[in-house]
Amino acid sequence: MDFVLLIEQILNGVQFGIMLFLAAAGLTLVFGVMGLINLAHGSLFMIGAFAAATVAGWTGNFVLALVASLAAAAAAGALVEITILRRLYNRDHLDQVLATFALILIFSEGTRWVFGSFPLYLNVPAYLSGPVTLPGGIQYPLYRLTIIVIGLGLAFGLRLLILKTRIGMQIRAGQSDREMIAALGVNISVLYTLLFALGAGLAGLAGGLLGALQSVQVGMGEPILILAFVVIVIGGIGSVKGALVASILVGLTEKLGSVLLPSIFKLFLSTADATLMGSALASMLIYILMAAVLVWRSTGLYGAAT
């Protein structure tokens, strides 16, 4: 594998990791602060993608489509939190799993009822299409590079929100002792709704961004949900920094493994066998990475020790 291809795969891994971070950041905060296992988080990702594709089709404005993806997912998340999820905070995790699994089915069938079973397509706008020349003469898609910049900017903004603002202080306090901050006069219900809407909005934005790279269809959120759980396990529950680092690690592992392993196996096997074995092992690498991290540190890279 030549140097240019290696750099491209590294950038692809970072871009994929940024997408995972946007999907996983809200999930890790919700689980860390609210103690809620939300299997329907992937459905919010899907809602954002469908909202973006629909608004882009109506208006032809990609920026407005991304705003719609964030707003639609945040609104859906707030509605679900107010009507259903806040009744589950004091229930055990099995009840939460069953309830949010039911929400997956409701969102999937509702989306199919509204939009049909055929996929939608969201085109990359002309001003973000085509390659950009990086140092060393490397050509890389401008849109993928834009995703990296947007994701890193949002990660920085989210970190400032958590560490430098009053609501961030309340979120961190709620992560440590929710009963105490409620006793101090903080409206815990409003705080939870805002937090859940924030996480849902980030997931929806990720869906809108990814919608321009693949078709928008029912069920597209479930694979992202699985990877988001891998990310929060590796990074540590409740840690935004851990979610970012783990997301990039998972993205690099996924993309580099899919290229490097077949190349290594070609030294010993035929091209067909090497491709088959390399692809099979590459799909397992992120779970091997998760297991290795848990063996080394059971709370994840940045999880609080218990």
N, C-alpha and C positions, 0 to 999 in steps of 0.2 A: 504494500500500500504506500503510495507516494505521499509527500509532505502536504500537498494541497488538499488531498482527500482527507487526510487526518485532521487538518484544521477545520475543514467543512463539517466533519462529523462531530468535532468538539463543539462548534458553534450550534449545530443541530441539537446536541445534547443539552447545552445551556438553554436554548430556546424551548425545548420540550420541558426541561426542568422548571423554567419560569411559568409555563402553563400549569404545571402541577402545583407550583407554589400558590398561584392565584386560587386554585381549587381547594388546596389543603389548608391555607392560612385560616379561613373562617372555620373550617372543621376542627382544627386543633384548638382554637380559642373557645368554641362552643363546648367542646368536650372538656377542656381544661377548666373553664370558668363555671359552666352550667352543669357539668357532669352528665351531659346528654349524648347518647350514641344516636347519631342521625344518619340512618341509611338512605334517607331521601335527598341527601346533599347532591348526589349526582343528577337527580331530577331537576334541581335548581340550575345546574350547569346546562342541562338540556333546554330549559325554559329560556335562558339567556340566548342560546344559539338560535332558537326558533324566533324569538323576538327580534334579534338582529337581522335575520334573513327576511322576515316579514317587512320590517321598516325599510330596509335597504331596497326591497322590491317595490315598495310604495313610493319612496322618495328619491332613490338613487344616491342618497347621502350616507357614506360609510360612517362618518363620525356620529351622525344622529343614530345610526343603527347600533353603534357601540353604547351610546348613552341609553338607548332603549333596552339593550341587553342587561345593563346594570340595574336600571330602574325596575324592569319587569321582574327580575329575579329577587331584588330586594323587597319589592312589594309582596311577591308571593311568599317569600320567607317570613316577613312580618305577619302576614295573614295567618300562615300555618302556625307560627309561634303563639299568636294570641288565641287562636281558636282551639288548637289541639295540644301543642307541645308543652305549654306551661302547666298542663294537668299531669305531666309525666315526670316532672323534676324530682318528686319525692317517691316515685315508683322505682322498682328495681330495673336493672338493665334489660332483662328479658322483655318486660312490658314495652320499654322504649324501642327495642329491636322489632318487635311484632308490629307496633303502631307505625313506625317509620317505614317498615317494609310494605305495609298496606298503602302508605302514601306513594311509594314507588309505583304500585299498580294503578292507583288513582291518577297520578300525573301522566303515566304512560298511555293509559287508555283515553284520558281526557285530551291529551295532545293529539293522539291518533284520530279522535272524533272531530277535533277542530281543524287539523291540517291534513288529515288523510294519511295513508300509509306510504306515500311516495316521498322520497327525500327532497329537501329544498337545497338551493345552492346560493352561496354568498360569494360574490366575486371580489377579488382584491381590487381596490380602486387604482386608477391609472397612475396616480401620483405616488403610489407605493409599490407598483409592479416593476419587474425587471431587477437586474442585479446592481449592486454597488461594489466598487473596487476598494478593497481593504489593503493595508500595508502588505507589501510583498507581491502585489498584483493578483491577490485572491479575489475571485468573483463570488459574491454571496447575495442571496435574495434580500432586497431591501425590506420587504414585509416581515420576514423572519427577524431581521435585525431590529426592526421597529418594535416587535413583540418583546424582545430582550430589553430594550430601553424602557418601554412602558412598564414592564414587570418590575424591573429594578427600581424605577421611580416610585411605583406603588409600594414596594417593599420598604423603601426608605420612609415614605409617608406614613405607612402603617406603624413602623417602629417609632416615629416621632409621636404619633397619636397615642401609642401605648405608654411611652416613657415621659412625654413632656406636657400632656394635657390633663385637665381635671378628670374627664371621663376615662382617660387611660389609667389614672390613679385608682379610680373606682373599679375598673376592670381587674387591675392587678390585686386590689384588696379583696375583690370578690373571689378571685382564684384562691386566695389564702383562707378567707373566712367570710362566707356569704352572710351568715347570721349576724356577724358583728357589724358589717356595713349597713345591713337593714336596720339594725338597732340604732345606728348613728343617723338615721334619717334619710338614707339614700333610697330612692324608689327603685327597688330591685326589679320590679316587673318591667318598668320602662327601660332600665339598663339592659336587661336580657333581650328585650325586643330589638333595641338598637344594635346590640351585639350580633344577634342572629341575622338581622337585616344586612348588616355590614358583611358578614361572612357569605350570605346568600348573594349579595350584589357582586362581590369579587368572583364567586363561582360563575355567575351569569356572564360577567365580562370575559372570563376565560372562555366560556362557551362561544361568545360572539367572536372573539379573536380566532379561535380554532375553526369556527364555521367557514372561514375563508380558505382554509387549508384542506378541508374534507367536506363531504356532504353532511347536511343537517338532517338527522333522522331520529325517530323514536328509539330509545335505548342507548343513545350515544354516551349518556352520562355514567352508565354502570362501570365500564372499564376504567374511567377516570376516578370513580369512587374507590375502586379497589386500590389503585395506585396512590390515591390520597391517603388512605389508611396506612399503606406501607410507609409513606413519607412521615406521617405523624408518629409512627412507632419508631422509626429511625431517628427522627429529629428530637423527639421528646414531647409528650403531651403538654399543650399550653404554651409552647415556645415558638414565637414567630421567627426568631433567628434560626432555631433548629429546623423549622419547616423550610426555610429558604435554603439552608445548607444541604438538608436531606433531599430536597427536590432536585437541586443541581446534581448531587451525587447519583440519584436514581436516573436522571436524564442522561448523564454521561455514561453510566453503566449500560443503559439500554442501547444507546446509539453506537458507542464504541464496541460493545460486545457483539452487536449484529454484524459488524464489519471485520473486527479483528479475529474472532473465533473461526469463521469459515476460512480465513486466510491461513491461520495456524494449522487447521486440520488438513488443508490441501497439501501440506508437506508430507503427510503420512497416508492420505486416502485419495480416492478418485474425486474429481470435482463435484459430482452429484452427491456422493456420500458426505464429503466435507461440508457442502452447503446444508444438507439436511441435519447433520449432527451439530454444526455450528449454530444454525438457527434455533434448534431445539434447546441447546444449552444457553444461548443468549437470552431466551425468554425466561430462563430460570435464574439468571444472574442477580436480578434485583431482590429476589427472595433469599438467595444465598447471602447477599449483602445484608439484608435485614437480620437474618439469623446470626451472622457474624457480629453485628453491632450489639444485638441483645445478649450474646454470650459475653462480650467484653464489658458492656454497660447496660444493665437490665432496664434502666429508665430512659434509654435513648441518649443521643449525643449531648443534648442540652436539657434533658428532663431533670426535674428536681429530685434529689435523692430522698428516699423515704426511710 
